[in-house]
Amino acid sequence: MKNNKITKKIVSGKYKGKTIKLPSMVTTRSSKSIVLESFFNTIQFNIVDSTFVEVFSGSGSIGLEALSRGANEILFMEKDRDALIVLKENIKNIDEDRVCEVFAGDSFTNIKAVISTIKRKNTEAYFYIDPPFSIREGMEDIYEKMLKLIESLPIDNTKLIIIEHMTGLELPEIIGKFTKLKYKKFGNTSLTYFGINED
């Protein structure tokens, strides 16, 4: 097996400059730097001391960036076997305080365990959801499943939901008890934010 030499670096915070390995682009897709920069500029210091859930984690680059910027704990969800190997190696190299937890397996099944964990700790979490694009073979119903996953999230334990998705996908204004708050386009990729509308 060849060594995977595809890498990226933590952009800011405690672990700035540390290297993250990336799994095969055949099974996972790395988020663009401009997308991550926009996301972290949006939440800014709210990430400090928070719980952060990265659904469809891949390398864990978003969750580990959140950790570097002050998040209290990260919950990763990943199914792909090769991606899990890279994810766990990245966590081992960067998570000095061992506050990351990996939920291996299908995200649509494991979400119940993640919700149970968050409820047990009585905390609110950011959910960053970056599913494979539906144009990939076998992923035709991925967004339909994602909507059901979001509907299952408990209001009292959900701070904000961020969906990274292909531009052109029309997400509903309301998903379950959550309302669309913000949308931003970055070429072929877009970010849509959902949460509790305080107005």
LUMZA-275519 format. One line per 8 residues: number of its first residue (from 1); their letters; for each residue x, y, z of N, C-alpha, C, CB. Coordinates in pm, 1 decimal. Atoms other than C-alpha are relative to their C-alpha. Glycine has a CB too. Layout:
residues N
NUM	a	X:Y:Z:X:Y:Z:X:Y:Z:X:Y:Z | ...
END
This chain:
residues 199
1	mknnkitk	84.0:-120.0:0.0:0.0:0.0:0.0:87.4:125.0:0.0:-95.0:0.6:122.3 | -80.5:-120.5:10.2:138.7:339.6:-103.1:-33.4:95.7:112.9:-21.1:67.7:-135.2 | 24.2:-101.8:-99.4:182.1:614.6:151.6:-78.6:113.4:-64.0:132.4:51.2:60.2 | 79.3:-111.1:50.6:-77.4:883.7:103.8:70.9:130.2:33.6:-143.5:-1.9:59.2 | -76.5:-121.7:-21.6:109.9:1209.5:54.6:-84.4:124.8:-14.9:115.3:5.7:-95.1 | 87.3:-116.5:11.3:-193.4:1432.9:9.1:-27.1:53.5:140.5:-133.9:-36.1:-73.6 | 16.0:-58.6:-133.6:-204.3:1671.4:304.1:-56.1:142.4:-9.3:135.1:0.9:75.0 | 34.3:-141.3:-14.2:-336.8:2005.5:424.9:40.8:41.1:140.2:-153.7:26.7:-26.1
9	kivsgkyk	-46.1:-47.2:-131.0:-252.9:2220.9:726.5:-112.6:69.0:76.5:118.7:95.9:-16.5 | 90.0:-75.8:-86.8:-446.6:2355.7:1022.7:26.6:148.0:-24.5:20.1:-37.6:152.0 | -14.7:-139.3:42.0:-511.6:2720.5:935.7:25.4:94.9:116.1:-122.9:43.9:-74.1 | -6.2:-97.6:-108.7:-546.7:2889.5:1273.7:-13.7:-67.8:135.8:-109.3:105.7:-17.1 | 20.4:48.5:-136.1:-539.8:2846.1:1649.9:117.2:-74.9:59.2:-117.8:-87.1:3.2 | -99.8:72.2:-79.3:-353.0:2620.4:1889.6:89.8:-88.9:-84.5:-68.4:-83.7:104.5 | -75.8:96.2:81.5:-243.5:2370.4:1624.1:31.4:54.3:-139.2:-77.8:-130.5:-12.7 | -27.8:-63.3:129.3:-183.5:2619.3:1340.0:129.3:-54.3:-60.5:9.0:153.0:15.8
17	gktiklps	-117.5:49.1:71.2:53.8:2476.9:1079.5:21.2:-149.1:8.7:119.8:67.4:50.8 | -13.8:145.4:-9.0:15.3:2114.9:1188.3:-62.3:-66.2:-122.6:-65.9:-53.4:129.5 | 41.3:66.0:122.8:-28.6:1873.0:900.0:-108.9:-104.7:24.6:119.8:-64.8:-66.3 | 107.3:99.3:-0.9:-344.1:1668.5:837.5:10.4:-81.3:-128.7:-141.4:67.9:13.1 | 0.6:85.7:118.5:-336.0:1371.7:603.3:-141.7:-9.3:-55.1:55.1:-141.3:33.3 | 129.9:13.0:64.5:-617.4:1334.7:352.6:-14.1:-139.0:-60.6:-18.5:108.3:-108.0 | 22.8:131.3:61.4:-771.2:1003.8:244.5:-19.5:12.8:-149.9:-121.7:-68.6:62.7 | 18.7:3.7:144.9:-829.8:902.6:-115.9:-115.6:88.5:-42.6:-23.9:-143.0:-47.1
25	mvttrssk	106.6:-86.0:52.2:-1030.3:1154.3:-315.5:-108.4:-80.6:-71.2:58.3:103.5:-95.7 | 100.5:85.5:63.2:-1214.8:859.8:-467.5:-119.3:-18.7:93.4:60.7:-137.0:-37.8 | 107.3:26.6:-96.5:-1412.4:804.2:-147.8:-38.6:121.9:82.5:41.2:-110.9:92.5 | 32.0:-119.1:-79.1:-1395.6:1144.7:20.0:33.6:125.2:-80.6:77.3:-0.5:135.3 | -21.5:-127.1:68.5:-1392.3:1510.3:-81.1:39.3:103.8:102.6:-126.6:44.6:-78.3 | -49.4:-97.5:-96.3:-1186.7:1771.9:98.8:-67.7:135.7:-21.4:152.8:13.8:-11.2 | 64.5:-130.7:9.7:-1359.1:2102.3:176.5:100.1:105.9:-46.2:-61.4:40.1:135.6 | -85.5:-107.1:49.6:-1221.5:2408.0:-3.2:41.3:93.2:114.0:-71.8:79.3:-110.5
33	sivlesff	-50.2:-92.4:-102.1:-1009.0:2648.2:201.7:-89.7:121.8:14.3:141.8:44.1:-33.7 | 84.9:-118.9:-4.1:-1234.1:2941.8:108.4:-131.3:-28.1:72.5:-28.0:50.0:-141.7 | 123.4:38.9:-68.8:-1538.3:2750.2:238.2:23.1:-4.4:150.4:-50.4:-137.1:-50.6 | -31.5:9.2:-142.6:-1373.0:2674.2:571.6:25.1:137.4:59.8:121.8:-89.4:22.1 | -28.6:-134.9:-50.0:-1249.2:3031.1:607.3:-129.3:76.5:24.2:89.5:77.1:-99.1 | 128.7:-67.4:-14.7:-1600.2:3165.2:551.7:-77.4:-54.5:119.8:-83.0:-15.4:-127.6 | 72.1:62.7:-110.4:-1749.7:2915.4:796.3:54.3:46.1:135.1:8.6:-152.2:-10.8 | -57.1:-36.7:-129.5:-1507.7:2990.5:1079.0:-7.4:150.5:25.4:144.5:-46.5:8.3
41	ntiqfniv	22.5:-143.8:-17.9:-1540.5:3365.2:1016.6:-143.2:26.2:46.0:28.8:76.3:-131.2 | 141.3:-15.7:-37.5:-1917.6:3322.7:1057.0:-21.8:-31.1:147.6:-88.9:-91.2:-86.1 | 24.5:37.3:-140.4:-1907.1:3143.4:1390.8:101.1:64.1:95.0:4.6:-152.3:15.6 | -103.7:-71.7:-74.4:-1586.1:3318.8:1508.4:24.9:-61.4:136.8:-38.4:145.8:15.8 | -37.5:45.7:-134.5:-1537.6:3292.9:1884.0:-108.0:-84.5:67.5:31.4:119.2:87.2 | 105.4:84.9:-56.8:-1865.3:3107.2:1942.0:43.5:-145.7:8.8:-127.2:10.7:-83.6 | -48.8:137.3:1.8:-1671.3:2789.0:1870.5:72.8:-36.9:129.0:92.1:-20.5:-118.6 | -78.3:23.7:-121.9:-1470.8:2829.7:2192.8:-85.0:-72.5:104.6:53.5:133.9:57.6
49	dstfvevf	62.2:81.6:-104.8:-1561.9:2567.2:2455.8:-127.2:-71.5:-46.3:-32.4:86.9:119.0 | 120.4:64.3:51.3:-1830.9:2421.7:2228.9:23.0:-148.5:-28.4:-47.0:70.5:-126.6 | -5.2:136.7:52.1:-1913.7:2067.9:2123.2:-23.8:8.0:-150.4:-106.6:-93.6:70.5 | 5.2:-9.3:145.8:-1861.0:2014.0:1751.0:-12.3:-140.1:-57.5:125.8:72.4:-56.6 | 21.4:130.2:63.0:-1996.6:1722.2:1548.1:27.8:12.3:-149.0:-144.8:-51.9:25.1 | -27.7:1.9:143.2:-1847.5:1652.8:1206.1:-56.8:-128.8:-58.4:153.4:11.6:-28.4 | 65.0:114.2:64.4:-2081.3:1424.2:1011.1:67.1:-21.2:-136.4:-156.0:23.4:-15.6 | -76.9:31.3:121.7:-1916.0:1246.5:714.0:139.3:64.1:11.3:-75.0:51.5:-129.2
57	sgsgsigl	-122.6:-70.1:-39.0:-1579.8:1339.5:863.7:114.2:-6.7:-100.0:47.2:-53.9:127.5 | -117.1:14.0:85.9:-1332.9:1205.9:609.4:127.5:8.0:82.8:0.3:108.0:-109.5 | -127.4:-16.8:-71.8:-991.6:1324.7:731.0:-18.2:63.3:137.1:95.2:84.5:-82.1 | 21.7:-71.6:-126.0:-1148.9:1520.1:1017.8:52.3:141.5:-1.6:63.9:-74.1:112.1 | -66.1:-131.1:9.1:-1000.7:1845.6:889.5:-84.7:113.1:58.5:32.7:31.3:-145.0 | 84.8:-107.5:-51.4:-1301.6:2058.8:983.9:-10.3:-7.9:151.8:-140.1:-6.5:-63.1 | 7.5:17.9:-144.6:-1342.3:1912.5:1331.4:130.7:33.1:69.1:-40.0:-141.2:32.7 | -130.9:-28.8:-59.7:-969.4:1935.7:1401.0:33.0:149.0:-8.1:109.8:-81.8:-69.8
65	ealsrgan	-14.4:-146.7:8.4:-968.9:2296.8:1280.1:-80.9:65.3:111.6:-46.6:53.5:-139.8 | 83.4:-51.8:-108.5:-1254.3:2362.1:1524.4:68.3:-21.7:134.6:-138.7:-67.6:-1.0 | -72.8:29.6:-124.0:-1051.7:2194.6:1799.6:113.7:99.2:19.0:54.7:-144.6:-1.4 | -111.4:-93.6:-5.7:-753.3:2414.0:1717.7:-45.8:140.1:38.4:71.6:3.9:-133.5 | 52.8:-134.0:-25.9:-974.2:2721.9:1740.9:-73.9:9.8:133.0:-92.4:41.0:-111.8 | 51.1:-10.8:-135.2:-1095.0:2636.6:2089.7:-121.2:-81.8:35.7:-30.3:135.3:25.5 | 112.9:87.0:-34.5:-1378.3:2384.8:2067.1:39.2:-94.3:113.3:-46.8:-80.8:-123.5 | -27.3:79.4:-119.2:-1407.4:2176.9:2383.6:14.1:-147.7:-29.9:-108.4:20.2:100.9
73	eilfmekd	-5.4:140.9:39.1:-1471.0:1837.7:2220.9:-55.5:-15.9:-140.1:-78.3:-88.5:99.6 | 42.6:26.0:136.4:-1519.8:1693.6:1873.6:-50.7:-143.1:-10.0:115.6:24.7:-100.0 | 54.1:132.3:28.5:-1741.1:1402.7:1772.9:4.7:-20.1:-151.4:-146.6:-15.8:55.6 | -14.9:28.7:142.3:-1650.0:1251.8:1435.8:-88.1:-117.2:-39.9:146.6:-29.4:-34.5 | 82.3:108.8:51.8:-1878.4:1033.6:1224.7:49.3:-34.8:-140.3:-151.8:39.1:-1.5 | -54.7:40.3:130.4:-1731.0:834.3:935.5:-22.5:-148.4:-23.1:150.6:32.9:-8.9 | 30.1:137.3:36.7:-1814.7:514.3:750.8:113.2:-68.5:-76.4:-124.8:-3.4:-82.1 | -100.4:59.0:88.8:-1536.6:460.7:494.6:121.1:-51.8:77.1:44.8:102.3:-103.4
81	rdalivlk	-106.8:64.7:-76.2:-1269.5:221.4:622.6:134.1:71.2:-16.2:13.7:-144.8:-43.0 | -127.8:-67.5:24.4:-972.4:393.7:458.7:2.6:138.9:61.9:27.1:9.6:-149.8 | 9.2:-132.8:-60.2:-1091.6:735.9:571.2:13.7:-8.5:151.9:-133.2:67.1:-37.9 | -9.5:18.1:-145.5:-1126.0:605.9:928.2:144.3:-16.5:45.8:-81.7:-121.1:43.4 | -141.4:19.7:-34.5:-761.0:497.5:930.6:71.9:134.6:3.7:69.1:-95.4:-101.5 | -63.2:-132.0:7.7:-649.1:845.8:822.7:-52.7:91.3:110.3:-24.5:64.0:-138.4 | 63.0:-82.5:-103.4:-896.0:1016.4:1059.5:60.8:-28.4:137.1:-151.6:-24.7:3.4 | -53.3:36.2:-131.5:-771.3:824.6:1364.1:147.2:39.2:13.6:-16.4:-150.4:24.1
89	eniknide	-140.8:-41.4:-3.9:-408.9:896.7:1272.1:10.7:150.9:20.4:72.7:-41.6:-130.2 | 0.0:-145.7:-17.0:-483.7:1268.5:1240.5:-35.7:40.4:142.2:-97.3:64.5:-97.6 | 39.8:-28.9:-138.1:-659.2:1271.0:1577.2:115.4:-28.3:96.2:-123.9:-83.6:39.3 | -111.9:37.6:-86.5:-366.8:1091.7:1740.7:111.0:103.8:-4.8:54.7:-136.6:-40.3 | -109.8:-95.0:17.4:-121.5:1347.4:1599.8:-33.6:140.4:49.0:39.2:6.0:-144.7 | 38.1:-138.2:-30.0:-321.2:1659.9:1686.3:-74.8:16.4:131.9:-84.6:53.4:-110.8 | 83.5:-11.8:-120.5:-559.8:1590.5:1974.8:80.5:-33.8:125.8:-123.2:-92.7:-10.4 | -88.6:22.2:-114.8:-316.0:1632.2:2263.7:-76.2:-37.0:126.6:83.0:123.7:25.8
97	drvcevfa	76.2:21.5:-123.7:-587.0:1629.9:2530.4:-99.1:-116.3:-9.9:-74.8:126.4:36.3 | 85.8:117.1:21.5:-773.2:1330.1:2382.7:-146.5:28.5:31.3:48.3:-115.9:85.1 | 140.4:-36.0:-21.1:-1113.2:1496.9:2369.8:-85.0:-34.9:-122.6:-12.3:150.0:31.7 | 73.7:38.7:120.7:-1209.6:1362.6:2024.8:-56.0:-141.5:14.9:91.3:8.8:-124.6 | 62.1:131.9:-2.6:-1445.1:1068.4:1985.8:-46.9:-35.3:-141.2:-118.9:-4.1:101.1 | 35.6:43.5:134.4:-1499.3:867.3:1666.9:-116.3:-98.4:4.8:120.9:-63.5:-69.9 | 112.8:91.4:16.1:-1831.5:704.7:1576.1:14.6:-61.7:-138.3:-139.9:73.8:17.2 | -26.7:66.8:127.3:-1738.4:454.6:1306.0:-124.9:-72.2:-49.0:117.1:-99.3:14.0
105	gdsftnik	115.6:66.6:57.2:-2007.6:329.7:1072.1:-91.8:98.8:-68.2:-75.5:-75.8:106.5 | 95.1:-81.6:73.0:-2308.4:464.0:889.4:-53.1:115.1:85.6:-115.0:-85.9:-49.3 | 40.8:-117.9:-77.1:-2389.0:820.0:1000.6:-147.9:1.0:32.0:35.3:125.2:-74.8 | 144.2:-2.1:-20.0:-2762.2:769.8:962.6:-43.3:-96.6:111.2:-71.2:-35.0:-130.3 | 23.5:91.3:-111.6:-2743.0:485.8:1216.4:61.6:55.6:127.6:57.4:-139.4:-30.7 | -74.2:-46.8:-116.7:-2485.7:640.3:1449.0:-49.9:131.2:57.9:142.5:14.5:-35.3 | 46.6:-128.5:-50.7:-2666.3:970.6:1485.3:-72.3:-16.0:133.6:-92.3:66.8:-102.0 | 68.4:24.2:-128.1:-2872.6:816.6:1767.9:99.9:-5.3:115.3:-80.7:-131.4:-5.7
113	avistikr	-104.0:8.7:-102.7:-2554.5:738.4:1962.2:62.6:136.6:26.8:108.4:-100.1:-42.3 | -55.6:-134.5:-15.6:-2419.6:1087.5:1898.5:-95.8:88.6:79.8:29.0:63.1:-138.2 | 99.7:-78.3:-73.2:-2742.6:1248.8:2016.8:-3.6:-41.1:146.7:-139.1:-17.1:-63.3 | -0.2:50.1:-137.5:-2739.5:1027.6:2326.0:119.8:53.7:77.5:1.1:-153.5:1.2 | -121.9:-51.1:-63.7:-2381.9:1137.0:2401.9:-13.9:147.3:35.2:120.8:-20.4:-91.7 | 16.4:-143.5:-22.2:-2465.5:1505.7:2367.1:-101.9:26.8:110.1:-42.9:69.6:-129.5 | 102.3:-16.8:-104.3:-2778.6:1473.6:2579.7:56.0:-35.3:137.6:-123.3:-87.4:-30.6 | -58.5:43.5:-127.0:-2585.6:1287.4:2849.1:90.2:107.7:59.0:79.2:-129.6:-19.3
121	knteayfy	-91.4:-105.9:-44.0:-2334.5:1571.7:2865.0:-70.6:133.3:15.7:114.5:14.5:-98.2 | 82.3:-119.5:-14.8:-2616.8:1827.1:2857.0:65.6:121.5:-65.5:-26.0:28.0:147.9 | -67.2:-107.0:72.1:-2446.6:2038.0:2592.9:-69.5:27.6:-132.0:146.5:-35.2:-23.7 | 47.2:-34.6:133.6:-2535.6:2217.4:2269.5:114.6:-22.0:-98.6:-51.8:147.8:-5.6 | -105.5:33.6:95.2:-2347.8:2115.7:1957.1:-21.3:68.8:-134.2:7.0:-150.6:-19.7 | 0.1:-39.4:140.6:-2258.0:2251.5:1618.0:5.9:-128.3:-82.8:120.8:96.6:-33.8 | -1.2:116.0:89.5:-2336.1:1995.9:1346.7:44.7:45.3:-139.4:-141.3:-68.2:-6.0 | -49.5:-31.0:134.3:-2123.6:2028.3:1032.2:-22.1:-123.4:-85.8:152.1:42.2:1.7
129	idppfsir	40.9:114.5:82.1:-2272.5:1803.7:764.0:47.6:19.9:-143.3:-154.1:-18.8:3.8 | -58.4:-10.7:134.1:-2075.3:1750.1:445.0:-11.9:-134.9:-71.0:149.6:45.6:7.3 | 20.3:130.9:61.4:-2228.7:1450.2:264.1:67.2:-9.2:-136.5:-148.7:-29.3:-13.4 | -48.9:16.0:136.7:-2089.0:1303.2:-57.0:-101.4:60.6:-96.4:25.2:-150.2:-33.3 | 92.7:-54.7:99.2:-2235.0:1476.5:-361.5:-87.3:-111.5:-54.9:76.4:70.7:-114.6 | 96.6:101.6:43.4:-2545.7:1294.7:-484.4:25.9:-51.1:-141.8:-139.8:56.2:7.9 | -33.5:46.3:134.9:-2395.3:1262.9:-833.9:89.0:-123.5:3.8:69.0:111.2:-78.8 | -81.5:120.6:-11.8:-2170.4:986.4:-699.4:-86.8:-124.2:-3.3:82.5:3.0:128.7
137	egmediye	74.3:125.4:11.4:-2278.9:631.8:-771.6:-38.3:-53.7:137.5:82.5:-104.3:-76.0 | 47.7:54.4:-125.7:-2489.9:488.6:-492.7:-41.3:105.4:101.4:104.4:-85.8:58.9 | 29.9:-109.1:-93.7:-2547.7:831.4:-333.6:-122.5:81.1:-43.0:121.0:92.6:12.7 | 111.9:-75.0:57.2:-2862.6:930.8:-521.9:-99.0:49.8:106.4:-73.1:-86.6:-100.8 | 96.6:-39.5:-103.7:-3072.6:946.2:-201.5:67.5:59.7:123.1:-83.6:-120.0:41.4 | -77.6:-46.7:-115.9:-2802.5:1094.9:22.6:-62.8:123.0:66.0:143.1:32.3:-42.5 | 55.9:-122.3:-57.9:-2973.9:1432.8:65.4:-133.8:-26.1:68.9:-17.3:106.5:-108.3 | 126.7:38.2:-64.8:-3310.9:1275.6:143.8:28.0:-58.0:138.6:-78.2:-103.3:-87.2
145	kmlklies	-39.1:57.3:-129.3:-3143.0:1074.6:420.1:52.4:108.2:93.8:106.6:-109.0:-19.4 | -55.9:-108.6:-81.5:-2958.9:1385.5:540.0:-110.2:83.8:63.7:90.9:89.4:-85.3 | 110.9:-78.6:-53.8:-3286.5:1575.5:581.6:-65.1:-71.8:117.9:-104.3:27.7:-109.3 | 57.8:78.1:-110.4:-3423.6:1294.8:799.1:91.9:2.5:121.7:-25.6:-145.8:-44.0 | -97.2:-8.0:-109.7:-3103.1:1301.5:1004.7:-16.4:132.4:74.6:145.3:-14.4:-53.8 | 14.0:-132.7:-61.5:-3144.3:1675.1:1065.3:-129.7:9.7:78.2:5.4:110.2:-106.8 | 128.9:-1.7:-69.7:-3510.6:1630.1:1159.6:7.7:-69.4:135.6:-106.9:-66.4:-85.7 | -11.6:76.0:-124.9:-3398.1:1389.4:1433.1:79.6:73.1:107.9:64.6:-133.2:-27.6
153	lpidntkl	-84.7:-70.2:-97.2:-3168.2:1643.1:1602.1:-86.4:72.6:103.8:93.3:100.8:-72.1 | 78.0:-64.8:-105.7:-3296.5:1770.7:1938.7:28.7:149.7:8.0:29.5:-65.4:134.5 | -14.0:-146.4:-5.3:-3358.5:2147.0:1960.6:88.4:43.3:116.3:-137.7:66.3:12.1 | -70.7:-43.7:-120.7:-3223.5:2175.8:2314.4:150.4:-27.3:-5.7:-59.0:-68.5:121.3 | -141.5:36.9:5.9:-2889.2:2023.9:2214.8:65.3:36.7:-133.1:15.2:-148.3:24.4 | -53.6:-38.2:130.0:-2838.1:2182.1:1873.1:19.9:150.6:-6.5:-93.1:-46.7:-113.0 | -34.0:-141.8:8.2:-2660.8:2516.6:1849.8:-18.4:52.9:-141.4:143.4:23.0:46.0 | 6.3:-43.1:138.8:-2631.6:2538.9:1472.4:27.8:-120.0:-90.7:101.2:115.3:-27.2
161	iiiehmtg	-23.2:105.1:99.6:-2646.6:2310.5:1166.7:56.1:65.5:-124.8:-131.7:-79.4:-32.3 | -63.4:-53.8:119.5:-2415.5:2379.0:875.9:9.0:-111.2:-103.0:141.1:58.9:31.8 | -2.8:100.0:106.1:-2459.1:2190.4:548.5:89.6:49.4:-112.4:-142.9:-29.9:-52.5 | -82.5:-27.7:117.3:-2185.2:2190.5:286.6:-52.3:-88.8:-112.3:154.1:-25.9:28.4 | 66.5:77.6:104.9:-2344.8:2085.9:-40.3:30.4:57.5:-138.2:-151.9:-3.1:23.7 | -24.5:-47.5:135.3:-2323.5:2113.8:-415.6:-98.7:112.1:-32.6:-12.0:-116.0:-102.7 | 82.2:-112.8:40.6:-2449.8:2442.9:-551.3:-105.1:-49.4:-100.2:87.7:114.0:-61.6 | 108.9:44.7:86.7:-2784.0:2399.7:-723.3:-99.3:-85.2:75.7:54.7:-77.5:-118.2
169	lelpeiig	91.9:77.0:-82.3:-2931.0:2181.4:-453.3:-94.7:95.9:71.4:77.1:-88.4:101.9 | 100.3:-84.6:-64.0:-3254.4:2340.7:-335.0:-39.8:-61.3:134.4:-124.7:17.4:-91.9 | 37.6:46.1:-133.5:-3280.0:2288.5:40.1:-125.9:73.6:44.7:116.1:22.1:101.6 | 123.1:-66.0:-46.5:-3616.3:2361.5:205.7:30.6:111.4:98.7:-94.2:-101.8:64.7 | -17.8:-110.2:-95.8:-3660.8:2676.1:415.4:-6.1:-50.3:143.2:-106.5:108.0:-21.7 | 14.4:57.3:-134.1:-3755.7:2459.7:713.1:25.8:-150.7:-7.3:-142.3:29.3:58.9 | -23.2:143.9:-13.2:-3623.4:2115.0:808.8:-36.0:-38.7:142.9:149.6:-38.7:-34.2 | 44.6:33.2:-135.5:-3811.9:1970.4:1102.8:-31.8:126.9:77.3:107.0:-82.4:74.3
177	kftklkyk	21.0:-119.4:-82.5:-3794.0:2238.0:1372.0:105.8:106.8:-25.9:0.2:-37.6:147.4 | -110.0:-92.0:28.4:-3498.7:2418.0:1213.4:-27.5:83.0:-125.6:130.9:-77.7:-16.0 | 26.0:-96.2:107.5:-3514.4:2724.7:987.5:130.6:38.8:-69.5:-70.8:125.9:55.6 | -117.6:-46.3:74.3:-3273.8:2830.3:712.6:34.5:142.1:44.6:-25.5:-5.0:-154.4 | -43.4:-129.6:-51.2:-3072.0:3122.1:849.0:90.5:74.9:-97.1:71.5:-18.4:131.0 | -99.9:-64.6:84.5:-2802.8:3186.6:589.8:42.7:-94.8:-111.0:122.1:44.5:83.3 | -48.7:78.7:113.4:-2678.2:3071.9:249.0:114.6:75.0:-64.7:-113.6:-27.8:-103.3 | -113.5:-62.9:67.7:-2343.7:3136.0:81.9:56.0:-95.0:-104.1:109.7:40.4:101.3
185	kfgntslt	-45.2:79.8:113.1:-2215.7:3014.7:-254.6:148.6:20.3:-26.4:-80.3:34.7:-124.5 | -141.4:-3.6:34.6:-1856.6:2927.0:-344.0:22.0:-85.3:-126.1:88.1:-51.3:119.2 | -14.4:78.4:122.2:-1858.2:2814.5:-706.6:-92.3:-121.2:1.6:145.0:-44.4:-18.0 | 78.4:123.9:2.8:-1969.5:2451.3:-718.5:-46.4:-45.6:137.9:81.0:-109.5:-63.3 | 31.8:37.5:-137.6:-1995.8:2433.3:-338.3:-71.0:114.4:71.1:127.5:-39.3:76.4 | 72.2:-101.2:-77.2:-2233.1:2615.9:-103.8:-10.4:-42.0:146.1:-140.4:23.3:-58.9 | 26.7:24.3:-141.7:-2291.0:2647.4:269.8:-138.4:53.4:32.6:108.3:66.6:90.8 | 129.5:-44.5:-48.4:-2640.1:2663.6:418.0:-7.9:-26.6:149.4:-115.7:-70.9:-75.5
193	yfgined	6.9:6.5:-146.0:-2699.2:2731.9:787.6:-145.4:-14.2:44.3:64.4:125.8:63.9 | 133.1:18.7:-58.3:-3000.4:2609.2:983.2:8.7:11.1:152.1:-60.0:-137.5:-41.3 | 3.1:-9.3:-145.6:-3097.9:2684.0:1340.7:-139.3:40.8:45.5:105.7:100.6:51.2 | 125.3:-47.5:-56.4:-3371.8:2811.0:1568.7:-10.0:148.7:-27.5:-9.2:-30.0:152.6 | 18.7:-140.5:30.5:-3503.5:3141.3:1441.5:-49.0:71.4:125.2:-99.3:18.8:-117.4 | 31.6:-68.7:-125.7:-3503.9:3375.0:1742.5:-99.2:114.2:-20.5:127.5:53.8:63.8 | 89.6:-113.5:26.4:-3718.3:3640.3:1569.0:-144.8:-31.4:38.0:7.1:39.3:-147.7
END
